[in-house]
Amino acid sequence: MEKNKHPLKIALMCLVHDNAEVRIGDHHKISLNYLNTKDAEEKAFYEQVKPVATHIGTAFWDLYQEFEKRETKESMIAKDADYLETAFQAKEYKDIGHKACQNWLDNVKSALVTKSAKKIFACMLKTEFTDWWQDLK
């Protein structure tokens, strides 16, 4: 994690940013050719937090907006964590033989902005997706 940032804020940002997908689904990039997923996700998220106690709902809404804008260091770290999650998934698919996932990995690599995320990504590329549990057998 990048130094001198707010880890609890980043963790909460990571937890709340995908909440709207419960209502609208997690759409892939091709969907953007046909749907305005950004507006739909924002509307769904707003409707989710609107009935929540004012200070909590407002805090969640603010974190959601901060994540989406990616203007703060915390939001950049949170977004990189989101990208890394998809990279680990793509790496697993690639390791089991889906070669087209290399494109997915290349896109994530170019999207990462923090030093820590880039370091994690580079380390992930040097391993097999099963390495973490091999010694646990």
C-alpha positions, 0 to 999 in steps of 0.5 A: 500500500502506498505510504501515508494514505488512509487504509480504512477509507480505501478499504471502504471505498473498495467495498462500496464501489461495486454495490450498484452492480447488485442491481444492474449487473457487472457489464463488460466493455462491449456493453458500453457500445449499447448501454450507458452503464455509468449513468445506470450504475450511478442511479442504482447506487444513489437509490441504494444509499438514499434510504440509509441514515443520512450521514452513512448514506452520504459517506457511501455516496461520497466514497463512490463518487471519489472512486469514480472520479479517481482524483485522489491518491486513495481513489487511485489506490482503490481503483488499482486494487480493483484492476488487480483483482481482474488481473488475477482472474485473467492470469488464472484463465491464461494459466489454464489455457485461455491465451486471449486473456493476455490482452486483458492483462496488457490492458490492466498493466497499462491502466495501473498508476500506483507503484505498489500495484505495478509491483504486485502485477509484475510479481503476479506475472512471474507465478502460476495462479496455483503457487499460493496453495502448493505448500498447503497440501 
